[in-house]
């Protein structure tokens, strides 16, 4: 299953580069999104793969929050990730 990195997780004053919001095509409700919590997220870079985990849903329209070990580069926004 593939998703798209939409944005970093942010608040008014702080941006967390290792937390990202992921949107998955075909998942548009909370109930469908809760089935993906706990799955592994893989972002392919040119040199290595960055591995994270879906830890929660984000909002009411089926978006997911994924946490990675290191911060995601700015080029990752709008790119595809693989959800296993």
N, C-alpha and C positions, 0 to 999 in steps of 0.2 A: 504494500500500500504506500502511496506517495502523498506527501503534503508539501505545503509551501510555507516558508518562514515569512511571517507577516511583519513582525516588529519585535523589538526588545520589550521586556516587561519593564514598565516605567511607572513612576509616580510624579508628583509635581516637581520635586527637586532632585530625584535620584533615578539613574538608569542602570539596570543590572544587565551587563553584557553576557552573562552566562545563563540567563533566563530568557527564553524566547517564546513568542506566541506562534503556534503552527495552525494553519487552516488546512483541512482535508476535504477534498471534493467528495460530495455525496453524504457528508455528515453535517447535518444542519440542526440537530436538536441536542439537548443535554443528555438524553437517554442513550443516544447512539454514541456520544463522545465518552461517556463513562466506561464503555466497554474497552476503550483504548488506554485507559489509565494503567500504568505499570509496564507498558510496552517500551521497547528500545527504539531510539531515534538515531539514525546515522546520516551525517552530512559528509559528503565526499569532497575533499579539497584536492589540489593537484598533487600534494606530497603524502598526505595521510588522511585517515578518516577520523572525524570527531564523533564520539559516541555520547549520547545523552539518554535521558529517561523521561517519559511522560509522567508528570506527577499530579496533575490536576486538570480540570476543565477551566476554560476562561470565558466567562459570559454565558449568554443564553442561546447562542447560535451555533454551538458545536466546536468552537475553537479550543485548542489544547495548549497547556503550558508545559514546556520541556526545559529541563535543567541539564546543562552540560558541565563537564569538569572545568574547562577553561572558557574564557570569553570568546564569543563568536565574532569574527571579523565583520566589518561593515558591508563587505561584498556579499555576505551570506543572505542579506535581506532580499527577499523576492526569489530566492533559489529553492530548488527542490530538496527534500529530505526523504529518506526511506524509513518507514515505520514497520517494525517487525514484532 
